[in-house]
Amino acid sequence: MRIDPLTLKKIRRFKSIKRGYYSFLLFVFLLVIAAFAELLINNRALVVFDGETLRFPVYGAIIPGSEFGLGYEYETNYRELQAKYRQMEGTRFVIMPLVPYNAYENDLQTGVYPPFPPSFAHRHFLGTDEIGRDMVARLVYGFRICIVFSLLLLVINFTIGISLGCLMGYVGGKFDLLFQRVIEIWSSIPFLYVIMIISSIIIPNLIILVLISVIFGWMGLTWYMRTATYKEKARDYVMAARALGASNGRIIFRHILPNAVSLIVTFVPFSVAGGIGSLTALDFLGFGLPAPTPSWGELLQQGTNNLQAIWIISSTVVALVFVMVSITFIGEAVREGFDPRMHSTYE
């Protein structure tokens, strides 16, 4: 597929802004880690060799402990199995992930109570939370949930906002006036109160939170797309397309929308950051995802309740600030690189 020279120029402009470009590469790296977190953070073994069979439990079915001679029928404790094989002579071995805990597992210790401080001996590199769950696991899997929430919110909000904004700008008249009033009325409804009411009636899950956020989140981009469509509709290429008999749908989606893509692209990073911030805030206030779902907001709440365990709040704040600053740098670079004023000549 051949890329348009103007698009290549915009990409080169984006890459020339080093702060945003390196933040983009780093953010992609974090997305890869989140997507394949089971290979790095999991209480299931990556590879098990029992002397006869090579097994890969991390993405497989549950293997009961009796399969390895551990004397129970529930899922194998692979850390225990690894310790057992190390004491035995032979070729048997277990390879565990870098962090051998999942995000829901309580690793309790005899004679002491959590939260436990960072420990390389126990492989809790950032310590545990207040009920003994590994902080690295909670942070990484919480980041995955934040990204899924943000991307779902982004796709649905942009689909509604772009479609309705284009129609408002292109059709105009009573249709435009009607939806202007609808948006003005709808935007005055307090989002947090709606969340509180719904959370008191049902336990919200990820899909419910996405739908509620969409109900109140599609309006921002609609105004920008309406303005961009009004401006593009008055240009000569739209009149030429209409004169050639192009349908309204073709004019909107094949002519006007591609010329407004720079506006859409610049909103993407900031929308992702907004989604992460919204979910974290809701979880912190107790109106977000139910326990024991990994959540940055829940970790912040734990950190404020356990200030003596400074590793909880410090690691969560550092992770949150790092991700949000990186996305902000990406957004600034995208806005600068794809700014149509940098690639247009006016006569």
C-alpha positions in Angstrom: 0.0 0.0 0.0 1.4 3.4 -1.0 1.3 6.1 1.6 0.4 9.6 0.5 3.4 12.0 0.3 1.6 14.5 2.6 1.0 11.8 5.1 4.6 10.8 5.0 5.6 14.4 5.6 3.3 14.6 8.7 4.8 11.3 10.0 8.3 12.7 9.6 7.3 15.9 11.3 5.9 13.8 14.2 9.1 11.7 14.4 11.2 14.9 14.5 9.5 15.9 17.8 11.7 13.5 19.9 9.9 13.9 23.2 6.6 12.8 21.7 8.2 10.1 19.4 10.1 8.4 22.2 7.1 8.6 24.4 5.1 6.9 21.6 7.6 4.1 21.4 7.6 3.6 25.1 3.8 3.6 25.3 3.7 0.9 22.6 6.2 -1.1 24.6 3.9 -0.8 27.7 0.9 -1.9 25.5 2.9 -5.0 24.4 3.8 -5.8 28.0 0.1 -5.4 29.1 -1.1 -7.6 26.2 1.3 -10.4 27.0 1.4 -9.9 30.8 0.8 -13.6 31.5 4.3 -14.3 30.1 5.9 -12.0 32.7 3.5 -11.9 35.6 1.6 -15.0 36.5 1.4 -17.8 39.0 1.3 -20.4 36.2 4.6 -21.8 34.9 5.8 -20.9 31.5 7.3 -24.4 31.0 7.1 -27.6 33.0 9.0 -30.8 32.3 8.1 -33.7 34.5 10.7 -36.1 33.1 8.4 -37.3 30.3 6.2 -34.5 29.0 6.9 -30.9 28.3 3.9 -28.7 29.3 3.1 -25.0 28.8 0.5 -24.2 31.4 0.5 -20.4 31.1 -2.1 -20.3 28.2 -3.4 -23.8 28.7 -6.1 -25.6 30.7 -5.9 -26.0 34.5 -3.6 -28.9 35.5 -4.4 -30.5 38.9 -1.6 -31.1 41.3 -2.2 -34.8 41.2 -0.7 -34.8 37.7 2.6 -34.0 39.2 2.3 -36.1 42.4 1.3 -33.2 44.7 -1.7 -35.0 46.2 -4.5 -32.6 45.5 -7.0 -32.1 42.6 -7.1 -28.3 42.4 -4.8 -26.3 40.2 -1.1 -26.9 40.7 0.9 -24.5 42.8 3.8 -24.1 40.4 6.1 -22.3 42.9 5.7 -25.3 45.2 6.3 -27.7 42.3 9.5 -25.7 41.3 10.8 -26.0 44.8 10.1 -29.7 44.8 11.9 -30.3 41.5 14.9 -28.4 42.7 15.3 -30.8 45.6 15.1 -33.8 43.3 17.8 -35.1 41.1 17.1 -35.5 37.4 16.0 -33.5 34.4 12.7 -32.2 35.8 12.3 -28.4 35.9 9.8 -25.6 36.1 10.4 -22.2 34.5 8.3 -19.5 36.2 7.6 -15.9 35.0 9.7 -13.0 36.3 6.9 -12.2 38.8 5.4 -15.6 39.9 2.1 -14.2 41.1 -1.2 -13.2 39.5 -3.1 -10.1 40.3 -5.7 -11.8 42.6 -3.4 -14.1 44.7 -2.8 -13.5 48.4 0.8 -14.4 49.3 0.5 -14.5 53.1 3.5 -15.1 55.4 3.6 -16.7 58.8 3.8 -14.4 61.8 3.4 -11.1 59.9 0.6 -9.2 58.3 0.4 -7.5 55.0 1.2 -5.1 53.4 4.7 -6.5 52.9 7.5 -4.2 51.8 9.5 -4.8 48.5 11.4 -8.1 48.7 13.6 -9.7 46.0 13.7 -12.9 48.0 9.9 -13.3 47.8 9.9 -11.8 44.2 7.6 -8.9 45.3 9.7 -6.3 43.6 7.3 -3.4 44.6 5.9 -5.1 47.7 2.3 -6.1 48.3 -1.0 -4.3 48.9 -2.9 -4.5 52.2 -4.2 -8.0 51.7 -0.9 -9.5 50.3 -1.4 -9.2 46.5 1.7 -8.4 44.5 1.9 -4.7 43.5 3.6 -5.3 40.2 0.8 -7.7 39.1 -1.9 -5.3 40.3 -0.3 -2.3 38.5 0.3 -4.2 35.2 -3.1 -5.9 35.0 -4.8 -2.6 36.2 -3.0 -0.8 33.3 -4.4 -3.4 30.9 -8.0 -2.8 32.2 -7.5 1.0 31.9 -6.3 0.7 28.3 -9.2 -1.6 27.3 -11.6 0.8 28.9 -10.1 3.8 27.2 -9.9 2.2 23.8 -13.5 1.0 24.0 -14.6 4.5 25.1 -12.5 6.1 22.3 -14.0 4.0 19.5 -17.6 4.4 20.6 -17.3 8.1 21.4 -15.5 8.9 18.2 -18.0 6.9 16.1 -21.0 8.7 17.6 -19.3 12.1 17.8 -17.8 12.0 14.2 -21.0 10.8 12.6 -23.4 13.1 14.4 -21.0 16.1 14.1 -20.7 15.6 10.4 -24.4 15.3 9.9 -25.0 18.5 12.0 -22.5 20.5 10.0 -23.5 19.1 6.6 -27.3 19.1 7.0 -27.6 22.2 9.1 -31.0 23.9 9.6 -33.5 22.5 12.0 -31.5 19.3 12.4 -28.5 21.2 13.6 -30.5 23.4 15.9 -32.3 20.4 17.4 -29.1 18.5 18.3 -27.5 21.7 19.6 -30.3 22.0 22.2 -30.1 18.3 23.0 -26.4 18.5 23.6 -26.7 21.6 25.7 -29.4 20.0 27.9 -27.6 16.6 28.1 -24.3 18.1 29.0 -25.8 19.8 32.1 -26.6 16.4 33.7 -24.1 15.6 36.4 -22.1 12.5 35.4 -20.9 11.6 38.9 -24.4 11.6 40.4 -25.6 9.2 37.7 -22.7 6.9 38.4 -23.5 7.0 42.2 -27.2 6.2 41.5 -26.4 3.3 39.2 -23.7 1.9 41.5 -26.2 1.9 44.4 -28.6 -0.2 42.3 -26.3 -2.6 40.5 -22.6 -3.6 40.6 -21.1 -2.0 37.6 -18.8 -4.0 35.4 -16.5 -2.8 32.6 -19.1 -2.7 29.9 -21.6 -0.8 32.1 -19.0 1.8 32.9 -18.1 2.2 29.3 -21.8 2.6 28.3 -22.4 5.2 31.0 -19.2 7.1 30.1 -20.3 7.0 26.4 -23.7 8.5 27.2 -21.9 11.6 28.6 -18.7 11.5 26.6 -19.7 11.7 22.9 -20.6 15.4 22.9 -17.1 17.0 23.0 -15.9 15.8 19.6 -19.3 16.5 18.1 -18.9 20.2 18.4 -15.4 20.1 16.7 -16.6 17.9 13.8 -19.7 20.1 13.3 -17.4 23.2 12.9 -14.9 21.3 10.7 -17.8 20.0 8.4 -19.3 23.5 8.1 -15.9 24.8 7.0 -15.2 22.0 4.5 -18.7 22.0 3.1 -18.1 25.5 1.7 -15.0 24.5 -0.2 -14.9 24.0 -4.0 -14.2 20.3 -4.0 -17.5 19.7 -2.2 -19.4 21.7 -4.8 -17.6 19.8 -7.5 -18.5 16.5 -6.0 -22.1 17.5 -5.7 -22.1 18.7 -9.3 -20.8 15.3 -10.4 -23.8 13.6 -8.7 -22.1 12.3 -5.6 -24.5 11.3 -2.8 -24.5 13.0 0.5 -23.0 10.0 2.2 -20.2 9.8 -0.3 -19.5 13.6 0.1 -19.4 13.3 3.9 -17.4 10.1 4.3 -15.2 10.1 1.2 -14.5 13.9 0.8 -15.2 15.9 4.0 -14.2 13.3 6.6 -10.7 12.6 5.2 -9.9 16.3 5.1 -10.9 16.5 8.8 -8.8 13.5 9.8 -6.0 15.7 11.2 -8.5 17.1 13.8 -9.6 13.5 14.7 -6.0 12.2 15.1 -5.0 15.0 17.5 -7.8 14.1 19.9 -6.9 10.4 20.1 -4.1 10.6 22.7 -5.9 13.1 24.9 -9.0 10.9 24.8 -7.0 7.8 25.9 -5.6 9.9 28.8 -9.1 11.1 29.7 -10.4 7.5 29.8 -7.5 6.3 32.1 -8.1 9.3 34.4 -11.9 8.7 34.5 -11.6 5.1 35.4 -9.0 5.7 38.0 -11.0 8.5 39.6 -14.2 6.3 39.7 -12.3 3.4 41.3 -10.7 5.7 43.8 -14.1 7.0 44.8 -15.5 3.5 45.0 -18.0 3.8 42.1 -15.9 1.9 39.6 -15.1 -1.7 39.0 -15.9 -4.1 41.8 -13.3 -5.9 43.9 -11.0 -7.8 43.4 -10.5 -6.3 39.9 -7.0 -4.8 39.5 -7.4 -1.1 39.6 -5.1 1.9 39.9 -7.8 3.9 41.7 -8.2 1.1 44.2 -4.5 1.1 44.8 -4.5 4.9 45.4 -7.3 4.4 47.9 -5.3 1.7 49.7 -2.2 4.0 49.6 -4.0 6.8 51.3 -5.4 4.4 54.0 -1.9 2.8 54.6 0.5 5.7 54.5 3.0 3.6 56.5 3.3 1.3 53.5 4.7 4.1 51.3 5.5 1.7 48.4 1.7 1.3 47.6 0.9 4.9 46.9 4.4 5.9 45.6 4.5 3.1 43.0 0.9 3.8 41.9 1.4 7.6 41.6 4.7 7.1 39.7 3.0 4.7 37.3 0.0 7.0 36.8 2.0 10.1 36.3 4.5 8.4 34.0 1.7 7.1 31.7 -0.3 10.3 31.7 2.8 12.5 31.0 3.8 10.1 28.2 0.4 10.3 26.6 0.4 14.1 26.9 3.8 14.2 25.1 2.4 12.0 22.4 -0.7 14.2 22.0 1.4 17.4 21.7 3.6 15.7 19.1 0.6 14.5 17.1 -1.0 17.9 17.3 2.2 19.5 16.0 3.0 16.9 13.4 -0.5 16.7 11.9 -1.4 20.4 12.2 -2.9 21.2 8.7 -1.4 24.8 9.0 2.1 23.2 8.9 1.4 21.5 5.6 -0.9 23.9 3.7 -0.3 26.9 1.5 -3.0 29.6 1.4 -3.3 32.0 -1.5 
